[in-house]
Amino acid sequence: MGNPPEQEVEVEMDEDEFSKLIRWMNSPRVVIDNDYCSDATVIRVDCVNKHGILLQVVQVLTDLNLFIRKAYITSDGSWFMDVFNVTDRDGNKVLDKEVISYIKKVFVVCPLYSLLMFRVIIGMICFVRCCIFVQSLESDAFFFPEVQNSVGATASSKHTLIELTGSDRPGLLSEVCAVLANQSCHVAKAELWTHNSRVAAVLHVIDESTKGAIEDPQRLSTIKERVCHVLGGDNDPRTATMSVSMGLTHPERRLHQMMFDDRDYEKVVTREIVQDNSRPKVTLMNCSKKEYTVVILRSKDRPKLLFDTVCTLTDMQYVVHHGTVSSDEGEAYQEYFIRNADGLPISDEDEQRRLIQCLEAAIERRASEGVALELRKGERNFSLSEITRVFRENGLTIRRAEISREGAEVVDNFYVSETSGTPVSPDKIDSIREQLGLPSLTMKQNHPLQPANPPEVVSAVSLFFANLFRASFQSFRLIGSYS
């Protein structure tokens, strides 16, 4: 077929420009209330709806180390209106004025600025078509000016960003750090996850000679060749990958994307029957009357759980129209009413099975296995390759790592376990502390994932409708109190 008539194209462009203008005119509004709820700060966000906006809001809250205790999500139609009950890491209300000011600064565009710019645009529309100008206002930076760097990728001369995926094995991080140290560069920041015998890592690497990014293409090629050789397993059917970028990215969302692309959700971990109940429970139901697919999720509650599930749904191109999130006595309950991006529910059984596997994997990737160790900067300098080598020589494998060596403060968090699978003894931690000469290496309290109550098949339908009405009435009651 040939190109569509010019007149039809012009109408579509007009509708698109008009929708962009409406979205730009209706800037987000945030209300932060410490009086409504006795044990949490209530944050309500209203703005024009678009795909991915829920993830952006949740990401801002979790990046501030706020715990989302409850959430009521409503984004049907063209408007997004969500209510979050949040606390700080100690379970207290958010009273820090700087944090409150930051949240408002991120989400809210100055009304006066919006009014002035609206008048300017009206004048431009009267004079000439403003396609390019309105399109520039469509960017996420207008609605979320502080979020764009955390979600997307931007140029940076401070770090070289290295992304790794491959087969997990004991001592892998130690060998990667040794390769980087041999190339006269060190890790400034890093985050590493392991799941289902796969590993993904995001490393921010600095050239020791220039204290900046690695710019020599030949040197980068050598690093990539040697790191990929370390990552490649003998019996690994999937090829290890490494990519290099001169930029910044949100590491946790990127790790989810990398492990999803690596299909870590496909391999089923062999577990004992007793331990199998500790896995998250994900149930899907179709609401044919409203043409939704209902996702019900139960698991042990933990920080950033909502971010992990919403991130997975968003990156799999599912749209969350309604939802309710709650936690009680350490157990988390999440319920989402979703559709595909084309507006249809999930009808294919293979697609439903894949979504369940992906959500389970998203929760398990960050689940803390083993002993949590925290290392802060002590009296002596130490290299990451040195400490990971000592872990390997003592028979410990790193399940997860969060490393930050920028500025004056050095904070490394490792989640380690015995290679044999047995619990790590405190005596071994003391021995490692002595070998490294690091009294600042401390063992943090870490509780393993506890079993969640399995869903009852008999009451699945009644539970579905009960939570549907509960979420609806509670959402309107909360929203009405701010009107």
Secondary structure, 3 states (H helix, E strand, C coil): CCCCCHHHHHHHHHHHHHHHHHHHHCCCEEEEECCCCCCCEEEEEEEECCCCHHHHHHHHHHHCCCEEEEEEEECCCCEEEEEEEEECCCCCCCCCHHHHHHHHHHHCCCHHHHHHHHHHHHHHHHHCCCHHHHHHCCCHHHHCCCCHHHHCCEECCCCEEEEEEEECCCCHHHHHHHHHHHCCEEEEEEEEEEECCEEEEEEEEEECCCCECCCCHHHHHHHHHHHHHHHCCCCCCCCCEEEEECEECCHHHHHHHHHHHCCCCCCCCCCCHHHHCCCCEEEEEEECCCCEEEEEEEEECCCCHHHHHHHHHHHCCEEEEEEEEEEECCEEEEEEEEEECCCCCCCCHHHHHHHHHHHHHHHHHCCCCCEEEEEECCCCCCCHHHHHHHHHHCCEEEEEEEEECCCCCCEEEEEEEECCCCCCCHHHHHHHHHHHCCCCEEEECCCCCCCCCCCCCCCHHHHHHHHHHHHHHHHHHHHHHHC
